[in-house]
C-alpha cells in the first residue's frame, strides 16, 4: 500500500492523546513540588521558632 504525498500531509498523529508517560511525569512533578513545599515550610517554621528536632 502506497500513500501519496497529499495523503501523508493530512494524517494527524497521536500527539494529542494523553499517554501513560505524560500522566506519570505529571504525578512525579506534583510529588516533587509537594516535597519541596514541605521542606520549605519546615525550614520557615524552624527559622521562626528556633527549635530544632533533637
C-alpha positions in Angstrom: 0.0 0.0 0.0 1.5 3.3 -1.1 0.3 6.6 0.2 0.7 9.8 -1.9 2.3 12.9 -0.6 -1.0 14.7 -0.4 -2.5 12.0 1.8 0.6 12.0 4.0 0.1 15.7 4.8 -3.5 15.0 6.0 -2.5 12.4 8.6 -3.0 13.5 12.1 -0.6 11.9 14.6 -1.3 10.6 18.1 0.4 13.6 19.9 -3.0 14.9 21.1 -3.8 11.9 23.3 -2.9 11.6 26.9 -0.4 8.8 27.4 0.8 6.9 30.4 4.1 8.6 30.2 2.6 12.0 30.4 0.4 11.0 33.4 3.5 9.5 35.1 5.5 12.7 34.5 2.8 14.9 35.9 2.4 12.7 39.0 6.2 12.9 39.6 6.1 16.7 39.2 3.3 17.1 41.7 5.1 14.8 44.2 8.3 16.7 43.8 6.6 20.1 44.3 4.8 18.8 47.4 8.0 17.5 48.9 9.7 20.8 48.1 6.8 22.7 49.7 7.1 20.6 52.9 10.8 21.2 53.1 10.5 25.0 52.7 7.6 25.1 55.2 9.6 23.2 57.7 12.6 25.4 57.2 10.5 28.5 57.7 8.9 27.1 60.8 12.3 26.1 62.2 13.7 29.6 61.5 10.8 31.3 63.2 10.7 29.2 66.3 14.4 28.5 66.6 13.6 25.0 67.9 15.1 22.1 66.0 14.5 18.4 66.4 16.8 16.5 68.7 
